[in-house]
Amino acid sequence: MVLDDLYCGNISPAEQVVPHEKKYRKLHRYTGELLTELEEKLSEEQMELVNQFHTHVIDVHCMELEAHFQYGFSLGMMLMKEVHTLLDEYPRKN
């Protein structure tokens, strides 16, 4: 059950959801290739800056994803509430 998984901490959308599009895989692979090329061409000190930058970009992106998830989930709940309210206002016809 979803409630059991949620309670036990088994649901982690950020770790479980990965795009399946070919374009995503291609871009992800290309990013790795670029990083390898930078490692080959830059000094250790320069590469450390690149790694720090990369870490900060990932941190910012994760925060954005979390905010989008929270907003989307809240919006979905508000829609459900509104639908239930409307259904309660209009009696069902049998």
C-alpha positions in Angstrom: 0.0 0.0 0.0 1.1 3.5 -0.7 0.4 4.6 2.9 2.7 1.8 4.2 5.5 2.8 1.9 5.1 6.4 2.8 5.2 5.7 6.5 8.2 3.4 6.2 10.1 5.9 4.1 10.1 3.8 1.0 8.8 6.5 -1.3 11.5 8.9 -2.6 10.4 10.5 -5.9 13.6 12.4 -6.4 15.5 9.0 -6.5 12.9 6.9 -8.2 11.8 9.1 -11.1 14.2 9.3 -14.1 13.1 10.5 -17.5 12.9 7.7 -20.1 13.3 9.8 -23.2 16.2 9.1 -25.5 17.0 12.8 -25.4 17.5 12.7 -21.7 19.9 9.8 -21.9 21.8 11.4 -24.7 22.2 14.7 -22.8 23.2 12.9 -19.6 25.9 10.9 -21.5 27.1 14.1 -23.2 27.4 15.8 -19.8 29.6 13.0 -18.5 31.8 13.3 -21.7 32.2 17.0 -21.2 33.1 16.5 -17.5 35.7 13.9 -18.6 37.1 16.4 -21.2 37.4 19.1 -18.5 39.2 16.7 -16.2 41.7 16.0 -18.9 42.3 19.6 -19.8 42.2 21.5 -16.5 44.6 21.7 -13.6 43.6 20.1 -10.3 42.8 23.5 -8.9 40.6 24.5 -11.8 38.9 21.1 -11.7 38.1 21.6 -8.0 36.4 24.9 -8.9 34.4 23.1 -11.6 33.4 20.4 -9.1 32.3 23.0 -6.5 30.3 24.8 -9.2 28.7 21.5 -10.3 27.8 20.6 -6.7 26.1 24.0 -6.1 24.2 23.7 -9.4 22.9 20.3 -8.4 22.0 21.6 -4.9 20.0 24.5 -6.4 18.3 22.2 -8.9 17.3 19.8 -6.2 15.8 22.6 -4.2 13.8 23.7 -7.3 12.6 20.2 -7.9 11.4 19.9 -4.3 9.5 23.2 -4.6 7.9 22.0 -7.9 6.9 18.7 -6.3 5.4 20.4 -3.3 3.5 22.8 -5.4 2.2 20.1 -7.8 1.2 17.9 -4.9 -0.6 20.8 -3.2 -2.3 21.7 -6.4 -3.5 18.2 -6.9 -4.9 18.1 -3.3 -6.7 21.4 -3.8 -8.2 20.1 -7.0 -9.4 16.9 -5.3 -11.0 19.0 -2.5 -12.7 21.3 -5.0 -14.1 18.3 -6.9 -15.4 16.7 -3.7 -17.0 20.0 -2.6 -18.7 20.4 -6.0 -19.9 16.8 -5.9 -21.4 17.4 -2.4 -23.2 20.5 -3.7 -24.9 18.7 -6.6 -26.9 15.6 -5.7 -26.3 12.6 -7.8 -29.0 11.4 -10.1 -29.6 7.6 -10.3 
